[in-house]
Every structure is written in structure tokens, then in C-alpha cells.
Amino acid sequence: MPYGSRLAAMMTRRIGRECVYTPSARLALYLALRRWCRPGGRVLMSPVNDDVILFVVLAAGLRPVQAPVSRWDGNIDPAAVPESTWRNVDAVLTTNLYGLPDRVVELRRRCDQLGIPLIEDAAHAIGAHVDGQPIGTFGTAAAFSLSKHVAGMAGGFLAVEDAPTRRELELLRDDLLSPRRLRDDLTTTLRPLARSAVRKLHLVRPVWRTMQRLKLLERDEFRMALHAPRLAGSARQAPSLTAYEPWVRVDLHGFRSRHGALVRGQLELRMARLDGNLARRRAGVALLSGTTWATPALRDRAGDGPPSLFRVPLLVHDRDALLERLVNHGVVAGYVYDPPLDDYAGAEFVEPSPDPSAARWFAAHSLPADPLLARRIAGALTRERATPAHPPLPTSPRFDTTATPPTPLGQ
């Protein structure tokens, strides 16, 4: 029986596609990129994305091409992508940022016209739908994460169209897995329990401040340090997951570790409770979407009922200061993707967006709110007198695309 087949079968029943179980969504995404993209290919993607995803794309030997995005949700704006760019990309990678779906119908149409694969990063989007169809079933393949919606802090899937492809990818996955270690399994099992205990005992603030003081966090900023000279050296070995492992493993060192029965059993129990988790998220989204900080991209979906988001992007002024003050209210808001990837990495490692203005604005003003903590966050923002942010008109000087981007981090 293939590794993780019971978990894969649970996901297959949910979305109706063949699924491969992986220790993480980042490994699932790497499998997809290696299977459908030739080394040296160009991948269109949103610059408002986790830096780990950038390094997964680089590890697959590909050139990340940064797309213009919607200033309301940070996802690719297909209409704003120049025709010259469309003619010169070899694949499209969605983000479904925070669970807000990409414009997958339009992206799938363009990919079909060009004869290139659409790969869905659905790590934030379990339970999301477009026109009644699940996210993860529009593309050639889709990567899902169990560490997000069920707080398993491990586990992922790669959804594909047919059983022969699934079996092929299972073999490729097995070649990439590192050996199982009991210590890693115990750590993976206990971490979500410890995190839950910290929240229930109202210890978020002292624990977080202590970790900051002791420098126990892998990121000093929203982005990890780039280490550009070392990264350039790794490019000579691409495609190679091992060469890029120092970047790909950040925040999840066991991203390619073979999970034993202890971890898989816990994930099966958590996945069985997924529908309840999604329902609680919808309730939190409904509350936050009615606040003055909610993005119109969320309000526009209100007619279909509140979506089940991983995070709710609230648009606020002085976002960085607010994030720091939220810790005093027992809220640590992660998943901030600022600066955009082209500003972060520079033209040496990515092709910059032809119009970076919307990505810069959204990345600087988006506060990702956990819908499971909706009341606490809304109350904290009210007490902090948070000011809602509204993007300037596209003709504003703040949207001058000729402005010099900041120096990449770590250089």
C-alpha cells in the first residue's frame, strides 16, 4: 500500500481528484513543478506570496516571473499581464492568497490557449470554491496543506487528474523523502498540542516575547534573509531540492521527512474534523467582513455566503505597528508577505513585475487576521483605533512604477 494512502483517499473523496500524500505542501508543489515544467522554464506567479514558494520554484530550476496583481486581494490580475509576457511563460502558478480564490477560470482559459500547465497552490484554500467547483480541480495539479486549516503543522497533498499520473508522482515523492526519525515524529505530534495549550492558558504574549528575546525565531523580518551570494551558488546545481534546502526548510524543517504512523494517525483525526473547522472559519469571516477594515474583495463574495478563509486580509494604515501591538492582545498575526518577491529578491533571481504598484500597496497594508480569533482581533483593532486603508487611484504618484525598489534582504 502506498505511503499515506489512507490520508490521500480522504482528500480524494473530498475534491474528486487523485491525490498523493506528502509531508508538506511545499514538497507537493516541488513535485508538480518538476513533473510539468522543464528546467529553465518561466513560471508566472504573484509577488505577494510566501518566500518559501519562491525558493521551491528556484529549486525546480525555474525562473519566477512576477505578475501584476489585484490591489484588493494580491492574486494575479490576468487582464493586466502583458501579451508579451503571456507568450513567454511556460506555466502559471496560482496563490489563492489567504483562501481568496485566484481568477482560475480566466487563468485556465489562457493556459489552455497557450498549451501550458496551470498549477494551483491551494495551501490556503481547502474548502474554497469557484462557481461551485473546488479550488484544486481547475489546474493540471494542485498542492494542498494540512498544516493550515487543521493545524496539523505537517502534511500535504498533490491533487492530479488521473491514477497513472498519481502513481508516477508517488515514485518521485518516495525518492525525495528523508528517512523517518521517531524524535521528529514526536515533535510534529506535540507541537500543535503545545500551541493550543499556549492559547488556552493565555500565554501567547509572554511566550512570543520570550522567543523574540532569545532569538528563537527563524525570521527577524517578514521575509527570511536572502543570502544572495549563497543563493546564486545554489542556482548552479538546480534543479535540486537539496541545494535549496536551507531556504525551503525554514519554519518547517521536516518538510520532506517520511511521517510514521503516529503523525499520520493524528492527521487522520484532524482531517475528520475539517468540516467543523471550515464552519468556524466561515463564522469568523462573516464577522470580519462586516468591519470597516475588510477588503472589498471579501465583501463582493458576501452574496454567496462567507467563504472559509485561512486568513482574512484586513487593510489598515500603520500595519507593522499594529501587528506589534496585537501581541499585547494575545494575537500573533503571521503570513505577512511584505515586501513583494521582486523587491525582496531582485532581478537576479526573479523577473520583476511590469507594474509592481498594486503588489507593493497590498503587501504594505494587509493584516492577515485568523478568522478563528475574529472577535478578539476585531476588539483589539477597535481598541487600538486602527484606521482602514484605501488604495490611491492608479494615477497617484505613489504608484510610480519607475521608483527604485528597495535593496533585496540579506544583501
C-alpha positions, -999 to +999 in steps of 0.1 A: +000+000+000+015+034-010+028+057+018+000+079+032-027+062+011-054+065+037-050+103+040-048+106+003-081+086-001-097+111+024-087+140+003-097+123-030-132+118-016-134+155-007-123+170-040-129+142-065-093+140-078-065+115-074-042+126-045-007+120-035+001+124+002+033+144+010+048+156+043+042+192+033+026+214+006+060+228-004+071+193-013+039+187-032+045+219-052+080+209-059+068+176-073+043+194-096+069+218-109+094+190-116+068+169-133+053+195-156+080+221-161+113+217-179+144+233-161+149+268-173+112+274-178+094+306-168+066+305-142+041+333-139+032+339-102+021+366-078+048+385-060+026+386-029+035+351-017+055+332+008+092+334+002+094+297+007+074+293-025+099+314-044+127+291-033+107+260-043+103+274-078+140+282-079+149+247-066+129+232-095+153+251-118+127+276-130+126+314-135+099+331-114+081+358-134+062+382-112+027+392-124+006+423-118-019+417-091-052+430-078-047+456-051-077+441-033-066+405-028-029+402-040-038+375-066-028+376-103-047+400-124-048+382-158-060+412-177-030+433-165-004+407-177+011+420-209+006+398-240+044+397-244+046+380-210+018+355-218+037+344-249+069+338-230+058+318-199+058+281-196+034+276-166+012+296-143+012+292-105-017+304-085-017+316-049-053+317-037-039+341-012-053+336+023-080+314+007-094+341-016-096+322-049-075+332-079-092+341-111-089+305-121-115+304-149-096+331-168-062+316-159-073+282-171-086+296-203-053+314-210-033+283-201-053+261-224-049+286-253-011+286-247-008+249-241+009+254-207+001+239-173-019+257-146-006+247-112-027+256-082-011+264-049-042+257-028-024+256+006-046+284+019-077+272+001-091+239+013-128+243+011-127+272-014-150+271-045-154+290-077-188+286-095-194+255-073-162+238-083-135+232-056-102+251-059-077+224-067-097+210-096-091+237-122-054+232-129-032+204-141-022+198-105-028+214-071-008+215-038-028+214-005-016+219+031-028+202+062-007+225+084-031+254+078-068+245+081-065+216+106-034+230+125-016+197+120+017+216+114+026+189+088+011+171+059+000+180+024-013+166-009-008+169-046-040+165-065-038+153-101-061+143-129-057+106-132-044+074-114-013+068-137+000+103-130-006+097-093+014+065-093+042+082-112+043+110-087+043+086-057+076+072-070+091+106-075+080+116-040+095+084-024+128+093-040+127+127-023+117+117+012+142+117+040+142+088+065+117+087+094+130+096+128+110+089+160+122+122+175+108+141+145+075+123+147+071+131+184+080+168+178+055+170+149+028+154+170+033+175+201+038+210+185+002+216+177-008+204+211+017+228+227+004+257+206-032+250+216-022+249+253-004+283+250-036+299+236-059+283+261-037+294+290-035+330+276+003+327+274+007+340+238+022+373+247+049+361+272+058+331+251+062+352+219+082+379+236+105+353+252+111+337+218+119+371+203+144+380+231+161+346+229+162+348+191+144+315+187+125+327+155+140+318+121+129+352+106+139+385+120+116+402+095+086+392+075+110+377+049+139+354+057+174+367+049+181+361+012+218+353+014+222+363-022+258+350-029+249+316-014+216+316-034+234+323-066+258+294-060+228+271-054+215+280-089+244+262-105+230+230-090+194+234-099+171+216-103+180+204-068+158+203-037+189+196-016+208+227-028+179+249-018+170+232+014+184+259+037+157+282+023+129+257+016+130+242+052+125+275+070+096+272+096+091+236+087+123+216+090+105+183+084+090+193+051+104+162+034+106+138+063+087+105+060+060+105+086+054+075+107+020+060+119+019+084+149+019+116+127-004+101+100-029+089+126-031+123+142-036+139+108-064+115+100-082+125+132-077+162+124-088+158+089-120+141+100-128+173+119-121+195+089-157+204+081-162+217+116-130+238+113-143+252+080-176+261+095-160+280+124-138+299+099-169+309+079-184+324+110-153+343+117-151+356+081-187+367+083-178+388+114-146+403+100-161+410+065-186+434+082-158+455+097-145+488+083-111+472+076-124+444+053-112+443+017-140+448-009-127+416-025-143+399+005-175+419+006-180+411-031-184+375-022-210+381+005-239+371-018-226+335-019-222+334+019-189+339+037-160+318+024-139+296+046-107+315+046-073+306+062-068+343+069-089+374+063-069+402+047-078+434+066-065+467+050-050+491+076-027+520+080+004+516+101+002+478+097+036+470+111+029+489+143-005+473+147+010+438+144+033+446+172+006+459+194-017+430+187+007+408+205-003+426+237-038+414+230-027+378+227-027+377+189+004+368+168-005+375+131+018+358+107+017+352+070+027+387+061+042+388+026+060+421+025+079+433+005+067+417-028+090+390-041+105+411-069+115+438-044+127+412-019+148+390-043+157+415-071+161+409-108+190+385-104+166+358-091+131+368-105+117+387-134+102+418-119+065+427-124+058+452-152+036+471-127+046+465-091+024+492-076-006+472-066+015+444-050+035+470-030+004+487-017-014+454-008+017+439+008+023+470+030-013+474+042-027+438+045-031+425+080-039+387+079-065+380+106-072+345+118-110+340+115-109+316+144-099+347+165-122+371+148-139+386+179-106+391+197-089+407+166-119+430+159-120+441+195-083+447+196-083+467+164-112+488+177-094+495+210-062+504+190-083+527+168-069+511+137-075+532+106-088+514+074-066+518+043-079+525+008-056+523-022-049+555-041-060+559-077-037+542-102-026+576-114-013+586-080+024+594-076+026+566-050+021+542-079+051+554-098+065+522-113+098+538-121+106+542-084+138+523-074+129+492-054+144+485-020+177+466-018+169+428-015+170+415+020+202+398+032+225+416+007 
